[in-house]
Amino acid sequence: MEAKAYLKYARISPRKVKIVLDLIRGKDVNVAMGILKNTPKAASELLIKLLNSAIANAENNFHMDSTKLYVSECFVCPGPTLKRIMPRAKGSADRILKRTSHVTLAVQERN
């Protein structure tokens, strides 16, 4: 049994989130929290909130022991891309792609 938490439409590129998710996959919750607090990436702040949410879901909805939890699964999928325009020389324009992410984080009890 696993408890999940979702973060949808986060205004950060999935490529940037994946780097931080790879650091915490399979780690104990306390170790993962320490890694996130000491990682100087923009995604770390969002993932701290998401991890806290997953821990709360495990305790309140599934009555799991928070000391035995570990990050069993975490992945990111691309969300919708916002298309913007940047003016360029001679009246032309370039397209700017502002990417969004859907992040899923699951925690499970160790046996």
N, C-alpha and C positions, 0 to 999 in steps of 0.2 A: 504494500500500500504506500502510495506517495502523495504528498501534498504539493500542489502547484500554485504558482503565481504568474500572472501575465502582465506585461507592459506593452500597450499598443500605441501606435502612432508617435513613438518617441522621435523627436527631431534631431536625430543623430544617424550617421551613416552605419549600416550593418557591418561594414568592414572594420570600423573603429570599435564597435561593441564586441565583435568576435575575438579580438586580441585579448580583451580583459576576461571574457568568458572562458577562454582556453586556460587561463591562470587558475581558475577556481573549480573547474570540473573535477569531481571525484574527491574533493577535500572535505574535511569536517567543517561544520558551520562556523565554529569559532576561528579556525584557521583561515577560512574563506573571507570572513569579515575582516580579519587582520590584514590580509592581502589587499582587499578592496580599499581599506582606509589608508594604506601606504602606497597605493599606485596612483601616480600623477596623471591620470587620464580623465577625460570628460565623462566617459561612460561609467566610471567608478561610482560617482555620486548617485546616478540612477540605479545602479545595480545594488547598492547598499540598501536603498529603500525597498527594492524588489525582494532581496534576500530576507529582510525583516518581515515583509508581508508573507513570504512562503513559510517562515518559521511560525508566525502567528497562526496561519492557516493550519499547520500541522498540529499545534498545541490545542487550538480551540475546536477545530472541526473533526480531527481524527484522534485526539487524545494521545498524541505521541510525546515521548520524553525529549525535551529540547537539547539535553546534553548528549544524546546518542545520534543526533541528526547529521547527515552529510548531503552534499550536493550531488544528487544521483543523475540529474540530466539538466543541461542548459544549452539552449541554442537560440539563434536569431534568424528571423526571416525578413526580407525586405517588405516594407509597407508601400503605400502609394507615394509616388515621386511628385513633388511640387515643381512645376516648370516656371521659371522666371526668365526675364530678358535683361541683358546687359548691353547698353548702347556701345557701339564701336565706331571706328573711323569711317568716314564717307557715307554716313547715314545707314550703315548696316547694323546688325545686332547679333549677339551670340546668345545661345541658350544656356542658362544656369540650371542645373538639376539639384534641387534640395531634397535629399533622400530621407526617408523615414524608416523606422525599424519596429518590428514586433518581436519582443523578447519573451521567452518562456523559461522559467526556472523551477525545477522540481527538487524537493528534499525527501529523503527516506531515512528510516531508522536502521542503524547498523545492527546486525544480528549478534 
